[in-house]
Amino acid sequence: MMYDLNKICSSLVIYGDFISAEPYGSGHINDTYKVTVNQSGTVVNYIFQRINNRIFKNVEMLMDNIRRVTEHLGRKIAGKEDSSRMALEIVPARNGQPFLIDDDGNYWRAYLFIEKAQTYDVIKNTGQAYETARAFGRFQRELADMSGARLFETIPDFHHTPKRLETLESAIKSDLKGRVKEVQPEIDFVMKRKADTARLIELNAAGAIPERITHNDTKLNNVMIDDVSGQGICVIDLDTVMPGLVHYDFGDMVRTSTSPALEDEKDLSKVFMQFDMFEALLRGYLEEAGTFLNPVEREYLPFSGKLITLEIGIRFLTDYLSGDVYFKISRPEHNLDRCRTQFKLVESIETQLDRMNKLLDELR
């Protein structure tokens, strides 16, 4: 669909002449464009995004989260060298809101473009793993003292693993597509680990690990990597920033960064946790986050990789049993293949947990 980005530009606090716009990035939820403007002879770039309000039902509260987070981060980095590239900066609408609504009811937001940096979809080496974890650790640390009301939950119970398990059990019971009989090994795999699913939630309820502000989508491509230094300079894609446990972020880094296989790989022999990637993640994360984590939070970092991988596998299995209604598929057993890669990675993590915990002890 074509949008009048020139008109949208004129509705934002942007002074200059619209030059061009082009699709940007590889995101699958929002429509993203790089917009170029001539400001008194200087070419300035911006990022425009059409927010998918079918996924995010309350855009106003989502954008209030992002406004509060970016303003807090901006205060933290004010005066630092290269501060304009270290945190997203919202370009407000002319009515003062951090978003605008076009004539067709579409929600839009804009950020200053971060120059001389880019994102990567595939993690290539331990250096990138280290920088990714370091950036997300710094993001959590800088938000640890943010005051004010609790952030809005853009996706309620997103990483509440026991509730994900309850949804799976309901799908097994209803068996809408008659698929339960073919996935009994996968069901047994989950049920054998049922006690694990509630461990972090129980520790939080007991006060052993606190709720914090977390990103909840800690993939490599949500960190801007500097073109020259190779450092992770800015965390992006803040739609899922909300209250959570630090383990949600670290666990998803382990899930998405340590296996060399694709998420839907059919050959499970290619699926395993590369320990050197885990080590890079742990070192990078603790370099920044280690100053504010309590001892129990630290203790459960290795376990979180197993838990979040198990949780995503549960979600894929649930969707397969429900008739593939949530995740997009390109083949009949696509979600089952995804489920199996997650469970294979869980097994690989389990065989290395002792070594992971030993490394954690060494880094204290």
ZIGIMO-V215569 format. One record per backbone hydrogen bond with DSSP energy under -1.0 kcal/mol. NH is the residue of the N-H (numbers start at 1). CO is the residue of the C=O. If there is no record, write none. Layout:
NH,CO
NH,CO
//
This chain:
5,3
8,4
9,5
10,6
12,9
13,92
14,12
17,38
19,36
20,36
22,34
24,32
31,50
33,48
34,22
35,46
36,20
37,44
38,17
39,42
42,39
44,37
46,35
47,111
48,33
49,109
50,31
51,107
53,51
56,52
62,58
63,59
64,60
65,61
66,62
67,63
68,64
69,65
70,66
71,67
72,68
73,69
74,70
75,71
76,72
77,73
80,77
83,80
85,82
86,83
91,110
93,97
94,11
96,93
100,108
102,106
105,102
108,100
109,49
111,47
112,89
113,45
118,225
129,125
130,126
131,127
132,128
133,129
134,130
135,131
136,132
137,133
138,134
139,135
140,136
141,137
142,138
143,139
146,143
154,152
158,155
160,157
161,159
164,160
165,161
166,162
167,163
168,164
169,165
170,166
171,167
172,168
173,169
174,170
175,171
178,175
182,179
183,180
187,183
188,184
189,185
190,186
191,187
192,188
193,190
194,191
199,196
202,198
203,199
204,200
205,201
206,202
207,204
208,203
209,203
212,244
214,242
219,217
222,219
223,220
224,234
225,118
226,231
227,116
230,226
233,224
234,224
236,222
241,238
242,214
244,212
248,245
250,246
251,247
252,248
253,249
254,250
255,251
256,252
257,253
258,254
265,262
268,266
270,267
271,268
274,258
278,274
279,275
280,276
281,277
282,278
283,279
284,280
285,281
286,282
287,283
289,285
290,286
292,289
293,289
298,294
299,295
300,296
301,298
304,300
307,303
308,304
309,305
310,306
311,307
312,308
313,309
314,310
315,311
316,312
317,313
318,314
319,315
320,316
321,317
322,318
323,320
324,319
334,331
337,333
338,334
339,335
340,336
341,337
342,338
343,339
344,340
345,341
346,342
347,343
348,344
349,345
350,346
351,347
352,349
356,352
357,353
358,354
359,355
360,356
361,357
362,358
363,359
364,361
//
